[in-house]
Amino acid sequence: MTDTANPANVHEDGTSERLEIDTIRTLSMDAVQAANSGHPGTPMALAPVGHTLWTKFLRYDPAQANWPNRDRFVLSVGHASMLLYSLLHLAGVKQPDGAPAVSLEDIKQFRQLGSKTPGHPEYSHTVGVETTTGPLGQGCGNSVGMAIAERWMAARYNKPGFTLFDHSVYALCGDGDMMEGVASEAASLAGHLKLSNLCWIYDSNQISIEGDTDLAFNEDVGKRFEAYHWNVIHVDDANDVPALTRAFEQFRATTDKPTLIIVKSVIGWGSPRAGSEKAHGEALGEENVRLTKEAYGWPTDKNFYVPEGVQESFEQAVASRGVPLRAAWDATLQKYRTEHPELAKEVDAIISGTLPQGWDADIPTFDADPKGLASRDAGGKVLNAIAKKMPWLIGGSADLAPSTKTDIKGEASFSPSDYAGRNFHFGVREHAMGSVAVGMALSGLRSYGSTFLVFLDYMRPPVRLSALMELGTTWIFTHDSIGVGEDGPTHQPIEMLAMMRATPGLDMIRPADANEVAAAWRAIVETPKQPAALVLSRQALPTLDRSKYASADGVKQGGYVLADSDGTPDVILLATGSEVSLALEAHEKLLADGVKSRVVSIPSWYRFEKQSDAYKESVLPKAVTARVAIEMAGEIGWERYVGLAGKTITMSTFGASAPIAKLADKFGFTADNVVKVAKEVMAA
């Protein structure tokens, strides 16, 4: 390995390659130093890796950063964001208007308010960033989803003489990623699926924030990945460009499994802090920056210095390969539209994010039925009706499809022998399922993942990130309350609804009956950049008589008056999901007692809060302070709607194992108790 204390031989060969590599290093150092915040060590160590990949292998057109068949580069080690920003700058990546995606001025504004160079890469904020990374392991899972999306689109749309999809996915990972369970789950799934278009580059620098990784991590990662059925390649020195080149060539030649390239690097290479945790998460300090530049043979009196010809050389290396490939792809797509017009319409819709004509034509309407059906069953019927018209609506469950009702009928399973399958089997890997579904959505597919609501705990990070990135991923959660019954408190979600409602940008919808399920799915599909959590019941719910009560179309507004009485109501009953029919039962009892009652179904607080003040006043008039909220979950948040004068019939403890009727009696979810509490708030 190159001497880390004296790397002056970096420029001995006199090539532009080393000059470009050190430009990446020094830009990263200077940006972190100027911000006095950030992570300089990993970009310094991995500059040769990024340079080799981008200039010699990555199929990418800098002027068309969203070209659908581009190779994907995922920086799972999101803290090393300056590596990505330096690469985007030197490659000359452009915004749609032709302006630089990352200018030198943007790099000077690293980590500053409103800059295009935030501390961790943010999808849609900076052109060229393929996914939001930072929480370790998530980028790894996203990359598996991207590789799956490529395989699915290739299987469906590639035809003899027409190759529309054949790109590769590269993810740069670190020791932290390898410790996170989600990366292990995703790697296991990728190996099982034989995703040979996927390459992870593992930066094995053996440093974490607390010190040497031997403090907590000493496994043989290569052997683990061999057990996952990956192709494992070792590069002993991150500065060995020929060895890196051979490794990427070996990946490109591998056709039956994903590839892990394990690269040994020295964090903070060339600096006085090389090989130390001190090079990880803080600026080097002005004197150390000066000494490092001196060691590189770099001008010590220049900051943010890009030597003449470096940017042009780097961009030419990327563009000379990517531009012709992209142009040929455009021509292929044009011919494809003539030869395969129906499939071309699907491809165009995926690229543009639009919906196919008549996508909702077969969504069922459900007749009134006191016995009804579980909203998970209704959800399965509606999902299948939409899936027939929208082939890129694909997904599956974490080994629970028979319970979540999320199989697409008549469609095959996605597998190494059939990449065109639309039913995904994620295994008991909720966390990986979430991050993989996000990666699929980042590739233009309308992906969904499903499990029991209580297992949201296992996949909270990707649900949060789908909201942060404004992706149209649909999360289907069933077994939504203590209505699970005999399974007991381990399977009865109490706090999950409040957690999702607290997530900015996440549309959580808990439908009251089968027709609200249909309306919810319609609203979800119509908002392609809006992640949604569809929360469904295990137990049967009465299908409400819509000739007597309001139309389920009110779901689009998030909340609506479902049942009312003449004049200003004396009391308002609010509920979601399975508790709406309970509120209606209490409403009828109150009417019989001469009480002017109103029932408000409010399945989506997110949507309701987006309505005008006038609409919200029409549903929940401020003058009516006697309000009762009913929900088989925690009470946090309901004070927004019931106010200080109102009350909730909610859960303040975990549930219990018993038949649902017994649980309803125990915890007060009965019509008689709702009537009692309603009269109490009226009398207060």
Disulfide bonds with the S-S distance in Angstrom:
none
